[in-house]
Amino acid sequence: MMPNLLLCRRVCLIAILFAWICAPLAAQDTPDPDPAYFYTKDGMKVDTRVRLIDECAKSMENESIDNPTAQKICGCMLEIMFDQFTAVEFIAMDSGGGFDLDSMDPELKQEMELCVLNVMLSNETNTPSKADPNAALDPQYIYTKDGLALPRDEVVKECASSLRAEQTKLYKEPEKVCTCLAEMMIGSMTFDEISQIGLAGDHKNLPPDVLKKAEECANENLSADTKFSDLSSLLEQGPHRQLFLQRCQEEAMAAPGISIDSKLALKYCECSLEKLLKSSATFGDLENLDLNSPLAVEMIGQCIREINLSAANNAPTATQDAPSKSGSDVLGSPTEQAIPTISYNGTTRVKISIGGIEKYFLLDTGASDMIISSVLERELLREGIISKKHYTKQTETYKIADGSQVTCPLIVLESVQIGSFTVQNVKAAIMDSKDASLLLGQSFLDKFSEWKFDKSKEQLLLKK
């Protein structure tokens, strides 16, 4: 419910023009601001608060707002307006057609809209009536926990306007978010609780169950294309950052197989958020995060190293001098390369590319073959990198962590890139599990005449 500013701008303008003419006298009479008067941003004494608020409230008679409520709304809005504009700006706006909400500075517009909404929610003279428990609920209203009715369209409109003003890129459909928020939050709280917190207030004081529902509404309506870097103003400080870190900290401490205290978990989350804000990652990337992707391994692995959270490193330490080979399946120069590796969740990972699709593979010197997951297989098929011709009629049986055995079909990858090397005709097994680790084993490493893993330098040394 946003009263039309055109109804009260004339009151402000007349008072300002009068004050301007009498400015020298006013300055002599009241060298210090008089709390009974309104003053423009540049210190111009305008008129008494009582008269201007009363005139403004009278101009709202056609808005179906009772006078006490109109007085509160006018007091709040006039305070904001006089604090924001100089006398010259008021007159210039009048010559330009008045206060146009659509062209008003978004932050100022939001401040005024929230001013009105908070008055409507907190004003006892405007408390909505209780719904008859025996009557059907009116869909035009949203009902509080104690049965009081709030106008649905007005609540959603004010909320959506606030989201657009501050967080334009965060949500695809602000109205949809606000409808969800209004229905879930308002229905979970009494009118007094809503009035105390205020829809424009800091939600850190929301009851935990209500806050959880609010998060669900927000998460369901996030735009998958929104980049974290576009939200730096929201996530670098303030309540949004705190909420993100809190949830990340809870997830980190609950992760299976990791023992971490709250302080280290927070450091890890702060590191991860910093890297997300500097990356081109979107919410969609994080929602469907492939734990073998460069985003996951490079971000998580680096943050783990930075806080010294690494579990006992199970990385291979072997050195193998393979039988001398012609190296005809390995292309690229120089002939020797040091490929950087990353310690990740107690393992060592190395980045390779198959037809342009980059993944981090677990370096496993004890594995006989290179292993890919059925998920990666489908991605390679979808991109046309492999086809029916790449499948062999052979299978291989492997023993997995739980002691059971699985039989996997074999394919031959035409080319696999590591560093500036391109390795041709690499045999790989396909493990039918979305959680299967991507392994870089002997079928790949033996393509090189020599290879060596230097744990201290975190490098895989390869020679054609």
C-alpha distance (Angstrom), angle and dihedral (degrees) to the residues before:
residue distance angle dihedral
M1 . . .
M2 3.80 . .
P3 3.86 114.2 .
N4 3.79 113.4 -136.1
L5 3.80 107.0 -96.7
L6 3.81 90.3 -152.4
L7 3.81 87.9 72.0
C8 3.78 94.0 64.6
R9 3.82 103.6 26.3
R10 3.82 91.6 86.8
V11 3.79 89.9 57.1
C12 3.82 90.0 52.8
L13 3.81 93.6 45.2
I14 3.80 96.0 50.4
A15 3.80 90.3 48.7
I16 3.81 91.7 49.0
L17 3.81 94.2 48.7
F18 3.78 90.0 50.3
A19 3.79 91.1 47.8
W20 3.79 91.5 48.8
I21 3.77 92.7 54.7
C22 3.79 90.8 48.1
A23 3.80 95.6 39.0
P24 3.84 97.4 116.5
L25 3.80 91.5 52.2
A26 3.78 92.5 44.8
A27 3.78 91.3 51.3
Q28 3.79 91.5 52.5
D29 3.79 94.5 45.5
T30 3.84 98.1 47.1
P31 3.80 114.2 25.2
D32 3.80 89.9 168.6
P33 3.84 124.4 53.4
D34 3.77 112.0 -90.3
P35 3.83 111.2 -141.0
A36 3.79 89.0 -145.2
Y37 3.81 90.6 66.3
F38 3.80 138.0 63.3
Y39 3.82 117.6 -123.1
T40 3.80 128.9 -162.7
K41 3.81 120.9 -124.5
D42 3.82 90.6 -95.0
G43 3.82 92.4 52.4
M44 3.82 100.1 -97.7
K45 3.82 110.2 155.4
V46 3.80 105.7 -131.5
D47 3.81 116.7 175.8
T48 3.78 140.9 -55.4
R49 3.78 116.8 -60.3
V50 3.79 91.1 -130.5
R51 3.82 95.0 56.9
L52 3.81 96.7 42.9
I53 3.81 93.8 45.6
D54 3.81 90.5 47.1
E55 3.82 92.5 50.2
C56 3.80 91.1 46.4
A57 3.83 91.6 49.5
K58 3.82 91.0 50.9
S59 3.80 89.4 54.1
M60 3.82 88.3 59.9
E61 3.79 95.8 58.6
N62 3.80 90.9 105.9
E63 3.84 90.8 52.6
S64 3.83 92.6 74.0
I65 3.79 91.2 -118.5
D66 3.78 117.8 137.3
N67 3.80 115.3 -119.2
P68 3.84 99.0 -110.7
T69 3.80 90.4 52.7
A70 3.81 91.4 44.6
Q71 3.80 89.1 52.3
K72 3.81 91.2 54.9
I73 3.80 92.8 46.1
C74 3.79 92.1 48.8
G75 3.79 92.9 47.4
C76 3.78 90.7 52.8
M77 3.82 96.6 43.8
L78 3.81 95.6 43.8
E79 3.79 90.2 50.3
I80 3.81 90.0 54.8
M81 3.80 94.3 43.8
F82 3.79 97.1 49.2
D83 3.81 91.1 45.5
Q84 3.83 91.2 52.7
F85 3.83 103.8 42.8
T86 3.78 137.0 55.4
A87 3.79 121.1 -138.5
V88 3.81 90.7 -103.2
E89 3.82 91.1 52.1
F90 3.81 91.3 52.3
I91 3.80 91.5 53.3
A92 3.81 92.3 44.2
M93 3.80 90.5 52.8
D94 3.77 90.9 51.4
S95 3.80 91.4 53.2
G96 3.80 87.5 49.7
G97 3.78 94.7 53.6
G98 3.80 103.8 -84.5
F99 3.79 134.6 -86.9
D100 3.79 106.8 -17.1
L101 3.81 109.3 -167.0
D102 3.80 92.5 -159.5
S103 3.81 92.9 57.9
M104 3.81 96.3 36.6
D105 3.79 119.5 113.3
P106 3.85 104.9 -84.3
E107 3.80 94.5 -128.9
L108 3.80 92.4 49.9
K109 3.79 91.5 45.4
Q110 3.78 90.8 50.6
E111 3.79 91.8 48.3
M112 3.80 91.6 53.2
E113 3.80 94.2 45.0
L114 3.78 91.8 49.8
C115 3.78 89.2 47.5
V116 3.81 89.3 58.7
L117 3.79 94.2 43.7
N118 3.79 93.9 49.9
V119 3.77 90.9 49.9
M120 3.80 90.8 50.8
L121 3.79 91.7 49.2
S122 3.79 97.7 43.5
N123 3.81 100.8 37.6
E124 3.79 109.9 104.1
T125 3.81 91.9 -158.2
N126 3.79 88.3 60.9
T127 3.81 98.1 43.3
P128 3.79 107.5 141.5
S129 3.73 118.6 -113.5
K130 3.76 121.6 -102.4
A131 3.75 117.0 -102.8
D132 3.78 118.2 -114.1
P133 3.82 103.3 -108.4
N134 3.81 89.3 -145.5
A135 3.81 95.3 50.7
A136 3.79 128.1 82.8
L137 3.82 113.0 -98.1
D138 3.80 115.1 -106.4
P139 3.85 109.2 -122.3
Q140 3.80 89.1 -147.1
Y141 3.80 88.7 71.7
I142 3.78 137.2 57.5
Y143 3.78 113.7 -140.8
T144 3.78 125.2 -140.2
K145 3.78 122.0 -135.0
D146 3.81 89.7 -95.0
G147 3.82 92.6 50.5
L148 3.81 102.4 -100.1
A149 3.82 117.3 144.9
L150 3.82 123.5 -127.4
P151 3.83 120.6 -174.4
R152 3.82 105.1 -102.1
D153 3.81 99.0 -152.4
E154 3.81 94.0 48.7
V155 3.80 94.3 48.5
V156 3.82 92.8 47.5
K157 3.81 92.7 44.9
E158 3.82 93.6 52.3
C159 3.80 91.9 45.6
A160 3.83 93.7 48.5
S161 3.79 91.0 48.0
S162 3.80 89.4 54.1
L163 3.81 92.1 49.9
R164 3.79 92.3 50.0
A165 3.79 91.8 49.4
E166 3.82 95.3 53.1
Q167 3.78 109.7 17.2
T168 3.80 107.7 29.3
K169 3.81 95.5 153.4
L170 3.77 98.0 42.6
Y171 3.80 102.4 75.2
K172 3.79 131.7 39.1
E173 3.81 94.4 -150.3
P174 3.82 114.5 18.5
E175 3.82 91.6 -173.0
K176 3.80 90.7 56.9
V177 3.81 91.1 49.9
C178 3.79 91.7 48.0
T179 3.79 93.8 47.5
C180 3.79 88.9 53.9
L181 3.81 92.4 45.1
A182 3.78 93.0 47.6
E183 3.79 95.0 48.3
M184 3.80 95.6 44.4
M185 3.79 100.0 37.8
I186 3.78 101.7 36.6
G187 3.78 91.7 44.7
S188 3.81 89.6 53.3
M189 3.81 96.8 50.5
T190 3.78 137.4 58.7
F191 3.78 120.2 -118.4
D192 3.81 90.9 -107.9
E193 3.82 90.7 53.6
I194 3.81 91.1 50.5
S195 3.80 91.1 47.9
Q196 3.81 92.4 50.9
I197 3.80 95.0 48.5
G198 3.80 98.3 33.9
L199 3.77 122.1 -150.8
A200 3.79 87.6 -105.9
G201 3.79 94.8 47.0
D202 3.78 132.5 99.4
H203 3.79 106.6 -72.8
K204 3.80 93.5 -153.0
N205 3.80 87.2 96.9
L206 3.79 93.6 56.2
P207 3.82 115.4 119.4
P208 3.85 109.1 -96.4
D209 3.81 94.3 -113.5
V210 3.81 91.6 50.3
L211 3.81 92.1 46.5
K212 3.80 89.7 51.7
K213 3.81 90.9 52.7
A214 3.80 90.6 48.2
E215 3.81 90.2 52.6
E216 3.81 90.6 50.4
C217 3.81 90.2 53.8
A218 3.79 91.6 49.4
N219 3.80 95.6 44.8
E220 3.80 93.6 49.1
N221 3.78 91.3 55.0
L222 3.79 102.6 40.6
S223 3.77 114.8 128.0
A224 3.81 107.8 -112.8
D225 3.82 89.9 -149.3
T226 3.80 94.3 56.8
K227 3.79 111.9 114.7
F228 3.78 120.4 -139.8
S229 3.80 88.0 -133.4
D230 3.82 88.8 62.5
L231 3.81 89.7 59.3
S232 3.78 99.0 51.6
S233 3.81 91.4 118.3
L234 3.81 89.6 57.6
L235 3.79 100.1 39.6
E236 3.80 102.9 37.6
Q237 3.80 91.5 72.7
G238 3.79 143.5 -12.0
P239 3.83 133.9 50.0
H240 3.83 96.0 -39.6
R241 3.80 90.7 57.5
Q242 3.80 92.0 46.7
L243 3.80 91.9 50.5
F244 3.81 92.1 48.4
L245 3.81 92.0 50.0
Q246 3.78 92.4 45.3
R247 3.81 92.9 54.1
C248 3.81 92.3 42.8
Q249 3.80 90.3 50.3
E250 3.80 91.6 51.6
E251 3.81 91.5 49.5
A252 3.82 92.8 48.0
M253 3.80 93.1 50.6
A254 3.82 91.3 48.2
A255 3.83 95.0 48.3
P256 3.81 111.4 122.0
G257 3.79 118.6 -112.3
I258 3.81 94.5 17.7
S259 3.79 126.3 101.9
I260 3.79 109.5 -160.6
D261 3.80 133.7 151.9
S262 3.79 124.8 -133.8
K263 3.81 94.7 -100.9
L264 3.81 94.6 54.3
A265 3.80 90.9 42.0
L266 3.80 90.0 55.1
K267 3.82 91.8 48.9
Y268 3.78 89.9 50.5
C269 3.83 91.5 49.7
E270 3.80 92.9 47.7
C271 3.81 89.2 51.5
S272 3.82 92.1 48.2
L273 3.81 93.0 48.3
E274 3.79 91.6 49.6
K275 3.81 90.4 53.1
L276 3.80 92.8 46.0
L277 3.80 91.3 52.9
K278 3.80 90.1 52.2
S279 3.80 94.0 45.9
S280 3.79 132.6 76.6
A281 3.82 90.4 -120.0
T282 3.80 118.3 138.0
F283 3.79 130.9 -153.3
G284 3.79 86.8 -105.6
D285 3.81 90.5 57.0
L286 3.78 90.8 54.0
E287 3.80 94.2 43.6
N288 3.83 91.6 55.4
L289 3.76 96.6 31.3
D290 3.79 115.3 170.9
L291 3.80 105.3 -148.1
N292 3.82 89.3 -147.6
S293 3.80 93.5 53.9
P294 3.82 122.6 108.1
L295 3.82 89.8 -114.6
A296 3.81 92.4 57.7
V297 3.80 99.9 38.5
E298 3.79 98.1 40.5
M299 3.79 94.5 44.3
I300 3.80 99.0 39.7
G301 3.79 95.5 36.4
Q302 3.79 94.2 49.9
C303 3.79 93.4 46.5
I304 3.80 91.2 48.8
R305 3.80 90.0 52.6
E306 3.78 92.6 46.5
I307 3.80 92.5 57.9
N308 3.81 93.7 37.5
L309 3.77 91.2 -119.9
S310 3.79 95.9 139.5
A311 3.75 114.1 134.0
A312 3.79 117.8 -133.8
N313 3.75 100.9 -52.6
N314 3.78 110.2 -115.8
A315 3.78 91.2 -173.8
P316 3.80 117.7 142.9
T317 3.77 116.8 -100.2
A318 3.80 98.1 -175.1
T319 3.76 125.7 127.0
Q320 3.77 117.7 -154.5
D321 3.76 129.8 -171.3
A322 3.77 103.4 -161.6
P323 3.78 120.7 -153.5
S324 3.77 111.1 -81.6
K325 3.77 110.8 -86.1
S326 3.75 135.4 -177.6
G327 3.81 91.0 -118.4
S328 3.79 90.2 -137.3
D329 3.81 90.3 145.1
V330 3.82 92.9 54.0
L331 3.79 118.4 75.2
G332 3.79 129.7 -179.2
S333 3.77 140.9 62.0
P334 2.96 152.9 -61.0
T335 3.78 95.8 43.3
E336 3.81 92.5 -130.4
Q337 3.78 125.1 44.1
A338 3.81 137.0 177.0
I339 3.80 107.5 -141.2
P340 3.85 114.3 -159.6
T341 3.80 116.5 -125.6
I342 3.79 131.8 -162.1
S343 3.80 128.5 -138.1
Y344 3.77 105.7 -132.0
N345 3.80 126.8 174.5
G346 3.79 92.8 -25.2
T347 3.81 94.6 -46.5
T348 3.79 136.7 90.8
R349 3.79 118.2 -114.5
V350 3.76 131.6 -168.3
K351 3.79 127.1 -167.0
I352 3.79 119.3 -122.1
S353 3.78 133.5 166.9
I354 3.80 127.4 -138.0
G355 3.78 110.3 -166.3
G356 3.80 90.7 -27.4
I357 3.83 95.8 -47.4
E358 3.80 106.9 121.1
K359 3.79 120.8 -150.7
Y360 3.77 136.9 160.6
F361 3.80 113.0 -119.5
L362 3.78 125.8 -160.7
L363 3.78 108.6 -113.5
D364 3.80 103.8 -128.5
T365 3.80 114.2 172.3
G366 3.79 90.3 -178.1
A367 3.79 95.1 58.5
S368 3.78 115.7 95.7
D369 3.78 95.7 -149.6
M370 3.73 144.3 27.8
I371 3.81 108.4 -100.8
I372 3.79 128.2 -157.6
S373 3.81 128.7 -176.8
S374 3.80 125.8 -114.7
V375 3.81 86.8 -113.8
L376 3.80 91.6 59.8
E377 3.82 89.2 43.0
R378 3.83 90.2 58.4
E379 3.80 90.9 47.4
L380 3.81 91.0 52.0
L381 3.82 91.0 48.2
R382 3.79 92.0 47.6
E383 3.80 91.5 52.1
G384 3.82 92.2 46.9
I385 3.82 92.7 -117.4
I386 3.81 92.4 125.4
S387 3.79 131.1 23.4
K388 3.79 139.8 172.1
K389 3.78 92.1 -68.9
H390 3.81 91.7 64.2
Y391 3.82 93.6 61.2
T392 3.79 118.3 94.2
K393 3.80 126.0 -155.1
Q394 3.77 90.0 -120.1
T395 3.80 128.6 101.0
E396 3.78 133.4 -167.1
T397 3.80 129.3 -151.9
Y398 3.80 119.7 -138.9
K399 3.77 134.3 -173.8
I400 3.80 112.0 -131.2
A401 3.80 133.3 -157.1
D402 3.83 96.9 -84.3
G403 3.80 90.9 54.3
S404 3.78 96.2 -106.5
Q405 3.78 124.4 121.8
V406 3.78 128.0 -123.6
T407 3.79 129.2 -167.6
C408 3.78 115.5 -140.4
P409 3.81 132.5 -169.6
L410 3.80 117.6 -122.8
I411 3.78 129.6 -131.1
V412 3.78 133.9 -179.2
L413 3.80 116.1 -127.3
E414 3.79 111.4 -147.6
S415 3.79 94.2 -146.2
V416 3.79 138.6 2.6
Q417 3.81 121.6 -173.8
I418 3.81 124.1 -145.1
G419 3.78 118.0 169.3
S420 3.79 104.9 -37.9
F421 3.82 92.4 -32.0
T422 3.79 122.4 103.8
V423 3.80 112.8 -156.9
Q424 3.81 116.3 -159.8
N425 3.79 132.6 -153.5
V426 3.80 98.1 14.0
K427 3.81 116.8 178.5
A428 3.82 112.8 -135.1
A429 3.80 134.0 177.7
I430 3.81 121.6 -139.3
M431 3.79 114.5 -136.9
D432 3.80 112.0 -159.3
S433 3.78 99.6 -133.8
K434 3.77 131.8 97.2
D435 3.81 88.3 -143.0
A436 3.81 95.6 49.6
S437 3.79 113.9 129.0
L438 3.78 118.1 -118.3
L439 3.81 103.9 -121.7
L440 3.78 129.5 -163.7
G441 3.79 105.5 -155.9
Q442 3.78 143.0 157.6
S443 3.80 97.7 -59.7
F444 3.79 86.4 67.5
L445 3.82 102.3 32.2
D446 3.81 93.2 48.7
K447 3.78 89.5 63.5
F448 3.81 86.3 77.2
S449 3.78 124.0 73.8
E450 3.79 89.5 -134.5
W451 3.76 136.3 7.4
K452 3.77 133.9 173.9
F453 3.79 135.2 178.4
D454 3.81 114.5 -140.0
K455 3.79 105.2 -160.5
S456 3.81 95.6 -174.8
K457 3.81 92.0 56.0
E458 3.81 94.6 32.9
Q459 3.80 91.5 -128.1
L460 3.78 135.8 134.7
L461 3.81 106.8 -144.8
L462 3.81 113.2 -151.7
K463 3.80 130.5 -175.2
K464 3.80 126.7 -171.7
